[in-house]
Amino acid sequence: MRINYYLITFLLFSNNLFSNFDLSDSLKIQRLFEQSDNLWNPNGPFTQNIVLLNHAEELSNKIGDYENQVKALLKLATVHFYNSDVLRFEIVNIKADSLVKVHAEINNEYLTYIYANYSSIYRRKRMYLKAIDYCERGIEIAAKLKSPALASLYNDIAKHYISLGDYVKGRDYIELALTANKNPYKAFVEFDSYSELAVIHKRMGFQYVSLENLIRSLEILENQNEPEYIDEIQLYQVAITRDALVLNELELVEKYLEKIEKHSRPFRTQIIEAKYIELLALLEMKSSNKDLNSIRENVDNATKILESLQTSGISLDVSICEIYERLSDFYESQNMLDNSEKYLNKGLVKLGNLNLLDNPRKVKNKDLTVRLLNKLIDVKIANGDKESTEKMMVDILNIIRAFRIENTTASHKQFWANQYLSIIEKAIDFYYSEGDLEACYSLIEENKSNLLAQEINESDSKGYANLPPELLESEKELKQELNFLESEIESFSENAVQDSSVLNNLRLEKSNKQIELDRLNKKLENEYPQYYKLKYDLTPTTIDDVQKLITGVEVVVEYFIGKENAYVVFITKDSYRIEKLKDLKSLKVRLSQFYKSMRSEEDEAQDSLYTLLGLEILDSLSSDINSLIIVGDDVLNNIPFGAIKDNENKLLLERYNIQYQYSIKLMKLLQARKSADYSNDFLGYAYKSDSGVYLPERSCMSTSLGNLACSKNEIDGISNLLADGNNVVIDGSLEDFMDKASNSKIIHLATHACMDAENPDFSRIYFNDDYLTVNDLEVSELNSDLVVLSACESGYGEVVQGEGTMSLSKGFFHAGAKSTVVSLWPVDDCRTAELMNYFYASLMKGNSKDKALREAKLTYLSKANPEKTHPYYWAGFVLIGDSSAVIDSYSSLYLVFIGVLLLVFVAWIIKNYLRKNS
C-alpha cells in the first residue's frame, strides 16, 4: 500500500530543521527542501524533486551538516520509491544508514525511517523474515523515543506476517498500531490498519468482517477531502463492490457501482482500470445469462494491463493470480476442467513457484500457492490423473510443513491446523484409496498435537545442542516477563472498569518483550545449526516406528476425524490395519450423547458406539493383547473408552488397561524424558477456603468456591499409604507448592479447576485464594513422573483441529511432567477420594500407571453402593502419557533382598564345607 509512504513523506517533507552551520548555506538547504516540498506529488513527475534533493544532500555534506544530509537522503529515498526505482531507493537508504551510525550527533529517530525503508526493500524481495527483523529494530527505537512512526511500523510488521500467512499475529500488531497511534496524520495510520484488517479477515474466511473494514477504510479516506487520495478512493470503491458481489450483498453492489460511475470515471490509473474490468467479469459470471466470451475477454484485458505494469513486484503478481483463481473457479463450476487447470497452472507460474516446489522453504506466498495447488488437485482427481495428483500431494504437504517451521506462534498453528484439515483429509483419502497405508498412517499421525510435540522437542533440543547457559537464562526470563504481562492484561480484561491508558501500556510492553524473544530465538537458530535441525525435525512417524515403541501385549488405536471422513488405525507389534469409519455423522451424534450421559448420570447412550468406532476389530486380535493405547482426535479426546461396552455388553475397562496419548511422536518424547533426582516422593495438596459451604462436587463455580468435604481425607489417605516415602503435604499456598513441585516425583492436587473455553491458556487450577494457569505452567519446571489433577475437567478442553484438546493437562506436559491423570468432567468429591486411594494402593504393588488406574476403577465398582456405580463416578479419570510404573513394589524389593541374603548364606555354608573337607 502506498499510503504508508504518504505518512513518511508527510513527516519528512513538512519538517524544517535549522542548524548552527553557516546561515547562508543552511538557508539554501532549507529553500531546496521547501522547493521540493512545493513540487511534491506522489503521482509524479519526480525529475525536479530528484535534482533539488541531490543538490541539498551535496551541500549538506560539503558543510558537514550531517543531519540535514540524512534528511535529504530520506526524502530522496521516498521519491525513488514512488518512482519505482528500487535500486536507487536501496542505495540511498544504505547511505543514510551509514551516516546515522557514523555521526553520533544525528537524531536517532531517523533510524526508524531507515529501518522502515529496509523493511520495504526486503518485502519487495519477498524476504519477509528479514523485513520483520528491520521492523523490530525500528519499533525498538520508536518505542524508546515515543516516535510517531511507531504505529506505522506496527502496521508494516503486520503486513509481513500477513504475507507469511500468520494472520493472527498480523492482527495482534494491527491492534497495537491502533493503540499506539499518536501520529500527526492519525487518520492515515487508521486507514492503513483497517485496510490490512480487511485482508486478514478475508484470508481467515471472515468475509463480512473484511467487507466492514474495507468500508471503514474508505470512509476514513473520503473524510480527509484531499484530492491526492482519489486513486486510493477509486481502488477501494472497486474492491468493496467486488467483495459485496461475492457475498451477494446486492444493495451494497448497487450503491458502490453508482459511486464508481458518478465520481470515479474516468479512472486515474491503469491498476484501477484493471480492477474495474475484473469486476465487470465477476458481474458477468453472476448473471443468469453468462457470456463466456465476454468473461474471457474482460479477464484477459485485466491481466494484460496488470502484466504491463509489473514494476512494483509481488502485489501485482498476487492480483493477477487472484484473477486466474477466480476464472478457474468459474470454469470448474461450468465443468470445463481443462480450462480450470490451465488458469491454476498460470497462477503458479506467475508466482514463480513451479521451479521451487522441491525446496518448499523458498516458495513465495505459501498460502496462495497452497490454495492454487489444492484446487489443482481437485481438478486432477476429477480427471482421474492419479500420477499428477500424488506429485501435487507431496508438494502441498511439503509446503505446509515448511509453513509450520516459518511461523512458530501458537495462534498461527492453531489457525492453519484447522485450515489445512481438508487438505490432510484429501491426502489421507487418496492414499487410502490407492492402498498406500504407510503414507496414509504417517499423515494421520502428523495431524496430532504438533504444537505440544514441537515445544517439547524444542526444549529437549536445547540440551543436546549445548546452547550457552546465559542465552537460555535470558530466554527463560523473557518468557516469564511475557507471562506476567499476559496475566496482567487478562486480569484487566476481566474488570468492568478499566484504565485504558494502563492497558495500552501493558500491551505495548508485551509487544516489545515478544520482539526481544523473537530476536533471541532467531539468534539461537542462526548461530547454532544443530539446535535448528533438532528443533524442526519433521521426520514422519511410520508404522515401523510405532511397532518398535510398543510391547507384544499392547495395541495402538489411533483415529483421524475429518470434515467428511474418519479413519481408525490398529497397530500391534507385528501387524497393522486401517479402516474407514462408515458413518461419521451418526458417530458424532452418538459421541455427543454418550459424553452427555457420562457427565450427567443419565442412562448411557451406548447404542452401536462400539461398532461406529470400529472397535469390533479388537475382537479379531490376539488374545495376548491386554492394553490399549488410545490416540484420539477431535471430540474423541474427551471420551472415556473404558466406559464403552462391547457387543457382549462388557466394559472395555474389564478387558484392557487403557492409556491415552496426544500423538505417538509425543509418546516417544515423554518416554525418553529422564527421571530427576527427586527430594520428595509425593507432594499433595487439598483445597481449603474460608467458605463455610462444603460442595459435593469438584467443579468450576461461577460464584466463590466452596470447601471440599473429602479432599483432605484423600490426601491424608494417600500419604498414609506412602508412609515409607518422603512425603510433603502443603496447606494451600501456591508459592509453597511451586517451591516444592520441581523436586517431587508425584504431584497430587485435590482441588477445584476451571476450564477457560475462550482462552485455554488461562484455564486455572486453584490453591485457596490463588490459582495456577496453563500460561504459568508453560514457564515452570516441574519434571514430575506423575501429576494427578484430582479436580474437574482437568483433561477436558476446547478441541483445536490438529492439536486435540487445549487442557490443563497439556500445561503440565509443557512444564516437564511424564504423565498425568486427569478428569473429563466435574467429579464427585467423596467418590473421587475413594477411587484415588485404590489407585495408589495399586501403584504400591509396582503396577504400571494404566494397570493401576484400571484396578482402582474395578475395585471401586466392586465395593461401591450400586447407586454410585454410574460411569459418572469413575470413568472420567484417564491416564495420559508415559504409563510405566512410578513406585517400585516394596514386596518385590523385599523378596529380592531376602533372596540375595539366602544366596550369600548358602555360599557361606558351601565355602565352609569345602574348607573343612580340604
C-alpha positions, 0 to 999 in steps of 0.5 A: 500500500502506498499510503504508508509512504504518504505518512513518511513523506508527510513527516519528512517533507513538512519538517524544517530543521535549522542548524548552527552551520553557516546561515547562508548555506543552511538557508539554501538547504532549507529553500531546496527542501521547501522547493521540493516540498512545493513540487511534491506529488506522489503521482509524479513527475519526480525529475525536479524533486530528484535534482533539488534533493541531490543538490541539498544532500551535496551541500549538506555534506560539503558543510558537514551538516550531517543531519540535514544530509540524512534528511535529504537522503530520506526524502530522496529515498521516498521519491525513488520509491514512488518512482519505482526505482528500487535500486536507487531507493536501496542505495540511498537508504544504505547511505543514510544508514551509514551516516546515522551510525557514523555521526553520533550527533544525528537524531536517532529517530531517523533510524526508524525511517531507515529501518522502515525503508529496509523493511520495504526493500526486503518485502519487495524481495519477498524476504519477509523474515528479514523485513520483520527483523528491520521492523523490530529494530525500528519499533525498538527505537520508536518505542524508546523515543515515543516516535510517531512512526511507531504505529506505522511500523506496527502496521508494516510488521503486520503486513509481513506476517500477513504475507507469511500467512500468520494472520493472527499475529498480523492482527495482534500488531494491527491492534497495537498500531491502533493503540499506539497511534499518536501520529500527526496524520492519525487518520492515515495510520487508521486507514492503513490498519483497517485496510490490512484488517480487511485482508486478514479477515478475508484470508481467515474466511471472515468475509463480512468482517473484511467487507466492514473494514474495507468500508471503514477504510474508505470512509476514513479516506473520503473524510480527509477531502484531499484530492491526492487520495482519489486513486486510493478512493477509486481502488477501494470503491472497486474492491468493496463492490467486488467483495459485496458481489461475492457475498451477494450483498446486492444493495451494497453492489448497487450503491458502490457501482453508482459511486464508481460511475458518478465520481470515479470515471474516468479512472486515474490509473491503469491498476484501477482500470484493471480492477474495474474490468475484473469486476465487470467479469465477476458481474458477468459470471453472476448473471443468469445469462453468462457470456463466456466470451465476454468473461474471457475477454474482460479477464484477459484485458485485466491481466494484460494491463496488470502484466504491463505494469509489473514494476512494483513486484509481488502485489501485482503478481498476487492480483493477477493470480487472484484473477486466474483463481477466480476464472478457474473457479468459474470454469470448474463450476461450468465443468470445463476442467481443462480450462480450470487447470490451465488458469491454476497452472498460470497462477503458479507460474506467475508466482514463480513457484513451479521451479521451487516446489522441491525446496518448499522453504523458498516458495513465495506466498505459501498460502496462495500457492497452497490454495492454487495447488489444492484446487489443482488437485481437485481438478486432477482427481476429477480427471482421474490423473492419479500420477499428477495428483500424488506429485501435487500431494507431496508438494502441498504437504511439503509446503505446509510443513515448511509453513509450520517451521516459518511461523512458530506462534501458537495462534498461527498453528492453531489457525492453519491446523484447522485450515489445512484439515481438508487438505490432510483429509484429501491426502489421507483419502487418496492414499487410502484409496490407492492402498498406500497405508504407510503414507496414509498412517504417517499423515494421520499421525502428523495431524496430532498435537504438533504444537505440544510435540514441537515445544517439547522437542524444542526444549529437549533440543536445547540440551543436546545442542549445548546452547550457552547457559546465559542465552537460555537464562535470558530466554527463560526470563523473557518468557516469564516477563511475557507471562506476567504481562499476559496475566496482567492484561487478562486480569484487566480484561476481566474488570468492568472498569478499566484504565485504558491508558494502563492497558495500552501500556501493558500491551505495548510492553508485551509487544516489545518483550515478544520482539526481544524473544523473537530476536533471541530465538532467531539468534539461537537458530542462526548461530547454532545449526544443530539446535535448528535441525533438532528443533524442526525435525519433521521426520514422519512417524511410520508404522515401523516406528510405532511397532518398535515403541510398543510391547507384544501385549499392547495395541495402538488405536489411533483415529483421524476425524475429518470434515467428511471422513474418519479413519481408525488405525490398529497397530500391534507389534507385528501387524497393522490395519486401517479402516474407514469409519462408515458413518461419521455423522451418526458417530458424532451424534452418538459421541455427543450423547454418550459424553452427555450421559457420562457427565450427567448420570443419565442412562448411557447412550451406548447404542452401536458406539462400539461398532461406529468406532470400529472397535469390533476389530479388537475382537479379531486380535490376539488374545495376548493383547491386554492394553490399549493405547488410545490416540484420539482426535477431535471430540474423541479426546474427551471420551472415556473408552473404558466406559464403552461396552462391547457387543457382549455388553462388557466394559472395555475397562474389564478387558484392557488397561487403557492409556491415552496419548496426544500423538505417538511422536509425543509418546516417544518424547515423554518416554525418553524424558529422564527421571530427576533426582527427586527430594520428595516422593509425593507432594499433595495438596487439598483445597481449603477456603474460608467458605463455610459451604462444603460442595459435593462436587469438584467443579468450576463455580461461577460464584466463590468456591466452596470447601471440599468435604473429602479432599483432605481425607484423600490426601491424608489417605494417600500419604498414609499409604506412602508412609515409607516415602518422603512425603510433603503435604502443603496447606494451600499456598501456591508459592509453597507448592511451586517451591516444592513441585520441581523436586517431587516425583508425584504431584497430587492436587485435590482441588477445584479447576476451571476450564477457560473455553475462550482462552485455554491458556488461562484455564486455572487450577486453584490453591485457596485464594490463588490459582495456577494457569496453563500460561504459568505452567508453560514457564515452570519446571516441574519434571514430575513422573506423575501429576494427578489433577484430582479436580474437574475437567482437568483433561477436558478442553476446547478441541483445536483441529490438529492439536486435540484438546487445549487442557490443563493437562497439556500445561503440565506436559509443557512444564516437564511432567511424564504423565498425568491423570486427569478428569473429563468432567466435574467429579464427585468429591467423596467418590473421587477420594475413594477411587484415588486411594485404590489407585495408589494402593495399586501403584504400591504393588509396582503396577504400571500407571494404566494397570493401576488406574484400571484396578482402582476403577474395578475395585471401586465398582466392586465395593461401591453402593450400586447407586454410585456405580454410574460411569459418572463416578469413575470413568472420567479419570484417564491416564495420559502419557508415559504409563510405566510404573512410578513406585517400585513394589516394596514386596518385590524389593523385599523378596529380592533382598531376602533372596540375595541374603539366602544366596550369600548364606548358602555360599557361606555354608558351601565355602565352609564345607569345602574348607573343612573337607580340604 
